[in-house]
Amino acid sequence: MLPISGLYEVAIRVKSLPRAETFYRDILGLEVAIRDPKRPMLFLRVGGDAAMVVLQEDSGEFPKLHFAFTIAEADIERAATVLREKGLAVRGPVFHEWMPARSVYFADPDGHDLELCAPGKRS
């Protein structure tokens, strides 16, 4: 086995980089890390230096995908409220016994299925 210890970067294709940046920065609170004026992409930090989301502008067709972000259990209810206050359709919190975790589901401006997941402790 390879000694993989985590996931560092995920690329998300979007139709409009400015629109996606506003959503991921202002609504989700991700921090701009690298803006490359020569390429239609933007690197955003997730959880400090723990990981990156790369928004890649693409005018073509692409599938809608699912991305889950970790959040503290203590913050899940407030996160759902904040997302609703910002006008997003939110489902949850939903409890997943098999994980265990509580999750909130919503979509980004391009229709990608996003999740805020608060993992719990196994008994």
C-alpha positions, 0 to 999 in steps of 0.5 A, spaced: 500 500 500 501 507 498 502 511 505 497 516 503 495 520 508 489 525 506 487 529 500 490 535 498 487 538 492 480 538 488 479 541 482 471 544 480 469 546 473 465 552 473 462 556 468 464 563 471 470 564 475 468 570 478 461 568 480 464 561 483 469 565 487 464 570 490 460 563 492 466 559 495 469 565 498 464 569 501 459 564 502 463 558 504 469 562 507 475 559 503 481 563 502 484 565 496 491 562 495 493 563 488 490 567 482 493 566 476 491 571 471 494 567 465 489 561 466 482 561 468 483 558 475 483 560 482 486 556 488 482 557 494 485 554 501 480 550 505 482 549 513 488 553 513 493 550 509 490 543 509 487 543 502 486 546 496 480 547 492 481 549 485 476 553 481 477 552 473 473 556 468 470 551 463 465 554 458 463 547 455 459 541 458 461 538 465 458 533 469 455 536 476 459 532 482 459 532 489 464 535 494 464 534 502 467 539 506 468 537 514 465 542 519 465 541 527 459 538 530 458 544 534 458 548 527 453 544 523 446 547 525 449 554 525 452 553 518 445 550 515 442 557 518 447 561 515 446 558 508 439 559 508 440 566 510 444 567 504 438 564 500 440 557 499 436 551 499 439 547 504 437 539 506 439 537 513 442 536 518 441 529 516 444 524 521 448 518 517 448 512 522 453 508 518 459 514 519 457 516 524 456 524 522 451 529 521 451 533 514 448 539 510 447 539 503 446 544 498 448 546 491 453 551 488 452 556 482 453 551 477 449 545 480 455 541 484 452 538 490 456 540 496 456 537 503 458 540 510 459 534 514 460 533 521 463 527 523 462 524 530 465 519 534 464 511 533 461 508 539 
